[in-house]
Amino acid sequence: MREDGTLLSRTPFGKDLLGNKFTGGQAYKERQGNPTGTYLTNSTTTDGIKHIVSYEYLDDLHLFIIVTRGYDEALYAFYKIRTYASISVAILTLFILVAALATHRAQKALLKVQQSYQHLALVDELTTVMNRRAFNGKAAWRKHRDTHY
């Protein structure tokens, strides 16, 4: 593009655009006073899609070189990685959730077994009355309580 906004070349070739002035376009406005830069368009007059635009002024030729790429096309690799990362995080979260649930169930089962063994250790199976171990434990606890309170 010349300094006056006239388009000299375009790829893909657009015969109807060559030689037209784009002084009202965003590309012309963005580059005024800036020899180089990058900006994001909402849409363009040529194809109507969002673009990432980079430009640089060539002093020797008095021309602006403007390079554009479709926004979605430029960020496709990022979108792809983001999707894979999201799926990976979801799978990892599910795995951790399943592991936590399994651990919780194992702890509950262990507590039941521990309570069962404690009951077997302190109660006579035949009479279901406290055995000597339980009686001595209660007596020791009461003695400890009475001496400390």
C-alpha positions as CSV (number, residue, x, y, z in Angstrom):
1,M,0.0,0.0,0.0
2,R,1.3,3.4,-0.9
3,E,1.4,6.3,1.6
4,D,-1.8,7.7,0.2
5,G,-3.7,4.4,0.9
6,T,-3.7,3.0,-2.7
7,L,-3.5,-0.8,-2.7
8,L,-0.8,-2.0,-5.1
9,S,-0.8,-5.7,-4.6
10,R,-2.8,-8.4,-2.9
11,T,-2.6,-12.1,-2.3
12,P,-4.9,-13.8,-3.1
13,F,-5.1,-11.6,-6.2
14,G,-8.2,-9.4,-6.2
15,K,-8.2,-7.4,-9.5
16,D,-11.2,-5.3,-8.4
17,L,-9.3,-4.1,-5.3
18,L,-6.0,-3.1,-6.9
19,G,-5.6,0.6,-7.4
20,N,-8.4,1.5,-4.9
21,K,-7.7,3.8,-2.1
22,F,-8.4,2.5,1.4
23,T,-7.9,5.8,3.3
24,G,-11.1,5.1,5.3
25,G,-10.1,1.6,6.3
26,Q,-8.7,0.5,9.6
27,A,-5.3,-0.4,8.1
28,Y,-4.8,3.2,6.9
29,K,-5.9,4.7,10.2
30,E,-3.8,2.3,12.4
31,R,-0.6,3.0,10.6
32,Q,-0.7,6.8,10.7
33,G,2.2,8.0,12.7
34,N,3.5,4.5,13.4
35,P,6.1,3.0,11.1
36,T,5.4,-0.6,12.4
37,G,2.7,-2.2,14.4
38,T,0.1,-5.0,14.9
39,Y,-3.6,-4.7,15.4
40,L,-6.7,-6.8,15.3
41,T,-9.6,-6.1,12.9
42,N,-13.2,-6.8,13.6
43,S,-13.7,-7.5,9.9
44,T,-12.3,-6.3,6.6
45,T,-13.8,-4.9,3.5
46,T,-12.2,-7.7,1.4
47,D,-13.5,-10.9,3.0
48,G,-15.5,-9.9,6.2
49,I,-13.5,-12.0,8.6
50,K,-11.5,-11.0,11.7
51,H,-7.8,-10.7,11.0
52,I,-4.5,-10.2,12.9
53,V,-2.6,-7.5,10.9
54,S,1.0,-6.6,11.0
55,Y,2.5,-3.7,9.0
56,E,5.9,-2.0,8.5
57,Y,6.8,1.2,6.6
58,L,9.6,0.9,4.0
59,D,11.3,4.3,3.9
60,D,13.3,3.7,0.7
61,L,10.2,2.7,-1.2
62,H,7.6,4.9,0.5
63,L,5.3,1.8,0.9
64,F,3.6,0.0,3.7
65,I,3.9,-3.8,3.7
66,I,0.8,-5.2,5.4
67,V,0.5,-8.9,6.3
68,T,-2.8,-10.3,7.5
69,R,-3.9,-13.7,8.7
70,G,-7.3,-14.8,9.7
71,Y,-7.7,-14.6,13.5
72,D,-9.1,-18.1,13.9
73,E,-6.6,-19.5,11.4
74,A,-3.7,-17.9,13.3
75,L,-5.0,-19.3,16.7
76,Y,-6.0,-22.7,15.4
77,A,-3.0,-24.4,17.1
78,F,-3.7,-22.7,20.4
79,Y,-7.4,-23.7,20.2
80,K,-6.4,-27.3,19.5
81,I,-3.9,-27.4,22.4
82,R,-6.5,-25.8,24.7
83,T,-9.0,-28.4,23.8
84,Y,-6.6,-31.3,24.4
85,A,-5.5,-29.7,27.7
86,S,-9.1,-29.3,28.8
87,I,-9.9,-32.9,28.0
88,S,-6.7,-34.1,29.8
89,V,-7.6,-32.0,32.9
90,A,-11.2,-33.5,32.9
91,I,-9.8,-37.0,32.6
92,L,-7.3,-36.4,35.4
93,T,-10.0,-34.8,37.6
94,L,-12.2,-37.8,37.0
95,F,-9.3,-40.2,37.9
96,I,-8.6,-38.3,41.1
97,L,-12.3,-38.3,42.0
98,V,-12.5,-42.1,41.5
99,A,-9.4,-42.6,43.6
100,A,-10.7,-40.4,46.4
101,L,-14.0,-42.3,46.4
102,A,-12.2,-45.6,46.5
103,T,-10.0,-44.4,49.4
104,H,-13.1,-43.2,51.3
105,R,-14.8,-46.6,50.9
106,A,-11.6,-48.4,52.0
107,Q,-11.4,-46.2,55.1
108,K,-15.1,-46.8,56.0
109,A,-14.5,-50.6,55.6
110,L,-11.4,-50.4,57.7
111,L,-13.2,-48.5,60.5
112,K,-16.0,-51.2,60.5
113,V,-13.4,-53.9,60.8
114,Q,-11.6,-52.0,63.6
115,Q,-14.8,-51.6,65.5
116,S,-15.7,-55.2,65.0
117,Y,-12.2,-56.3,66.4
118,Q,-12.6,-53.9,69.3
119,H,-16.0,-55.4,70.2
120,L,-14.5,-58.9,69.9
121,A,-11.7,-58.0,72.2
122,L,-13.9,-56.4,74.9
123,V,-17.1,-58.5,75.0
124,D,-17.5,-62.2,75.7
125,E,-19.1,-63.9,72.7
126,L,-21.1,-66.4,74.6
127,T,-22.6,-64.1,77.3
128,T,-22.2,-60.8,75.5
129,V,-21.0,-59.3,78.8
130,M,-17.8,-57.2,79.2
131,N,-14.8,-59.4,79.7
132,R,-11.9,-58.9,82.1
133,R,-9.9,-56.7,79.6
134,A,-12.9,-54.4,79.2
135,F,-13.6,-54.3,83.0
136,N,-9.9,-53.5,83.8
137,G,-9.9,-50.8,81.0
138,K,-13.0,-49.1,82.5
139,A,-11.6,-49.3,86.0
140,A,-8.3,-47.7,84.9
141,W,-10.1,-44.9,83.0
142,R,-12.3,-44.1,86.1
143,K,-9.2,-44.1,88.3
144,H,-7.4,-41.8,85.9
145,R,-10.5,-39.5,85.7
146,D,-11.0,-39.3,89.4
147,T,-7.3,-38.4,90.1
148,H,-7.1,-35.7,87.4
149,Y,-10.4,-33.9,87.9
